Amino acid sequence: MTARESILQDIRTNQPATRTLPAVPKFHLDQPLDLPQLFVQSLKTMAGECVPDCPADLDVFIRKRFPAAKRICSAVPEYKGTCTPVDLSRWSDACDIDVTVVRSPLGVAETGSVLLSEHELQVNSIGFLAHDIVILLDPRDIVENIHDAYAHPYFQETGYCLLMTGPSGSGDIGAVTVHPAQASMTLTAIFASRS
């Protein structure tokens, strides 16, 4: 047995006993909150935009909002787009997507974040290589804070999930934030009830 194998064997045989993780307390504010309104304000603070009233015609809205968009990848049944994640044979095929349309199962009022996972994105790169991202969010799926968000089953059940807050941005020590930094130039959330 090599030194490496011996060390790894010692680690395997000397694991601590499993124990139940402590319960995370709820950190809610005492007064009632308008969670959708707080979400709109928080997302705006993070350079995103929210459309509180779902457009009657999503295609018209997207074409008007992104007039130069040629390739629109839709990961939702509510909107057809010009392609779907299934059409992408490799993750890098998302590099020429102008707009991605995806639904989030959860929004966070405190931060303006939306939850996305491998289930919604189907091909994870469509959420980051697209120039612009449009997120459909049912306002009933908005929780108060990050503590509530982490209780979502995706954090235990999926191999990949994230909380996305606004378009890509980067800040430096001079407190200057630049948008976009490395991913989507814009993030637009639309309040759209689930069917």
Residue, then its C-alpha position, 0 to 999 in steps of 0.5 A: m500500500t502506498a502512502r497515498e492509499s494509506i492516508l485515504q484509507d485512514i480518512r475513510t475509516n476515521q470519519p466522525a459519526t453522522r449527526t442531525l444538522p441544527a434547525v435554522p431559525k426563521f428570520h422574519l420581520d414582524q410587520p406584514l410585507d408586500l413580498p412582490q413589491l419588495f422583490v421588485q424594489s430589491l431586483k431594481t437595486m441589483a440592476g434588474e427589472c421586473v414587469p409586474d403585469c404579465p404581457a398579454d402577448l409574450d412574443v410581442f413583448i420580447r420582440k419589442r424589448f429586444p428588437a435585435a434578438k435573432r436567436i431566442c431560446s425558450a425553456v418554457p411552454e408559454y413561449k415558443g422562441t426560435c429554439t429550445p434547450v433540446d436543440l442544443s447538442r453541446w453546452s457551448d451551442a448557447c454562445d449565440i443565444d440573444v435571449t433566454v426565457v426560463r421560469s423560476p420556481l422561487g423568488v426572494a423578496e429580500t434580495g430580488s433573487v430567482l432560483l434556477s436549476e438544471h430542471e428549468l435551464q435544461v442546459n445550464s449554459i443558456g442562463f449565462l451565455a445569452h445576452d439577455i435573460v427573461i425570468l417568468l415568476d409566479p408572485r405566489d412563489i416569492v419568499e421573504n428572505i434567503h433563509d426561506a429560500y434555502a428551505h426549497p427542496y432544490f438545494q437538497e434534490t438537484g445536482y445544480c441550482l443557484l440564486m441569480t440576482g440581477p444581470s452580471g455585474s462586478g464591483d471593485i474596491g472603489a465601489v464602482t459596479v460595472h454591468p455586464a461583467q461576464a454574463s447576461m447584460t439584462l435580467t427581466a423578471i415577469f410576474a406570470s402565474r403558473s398555468 
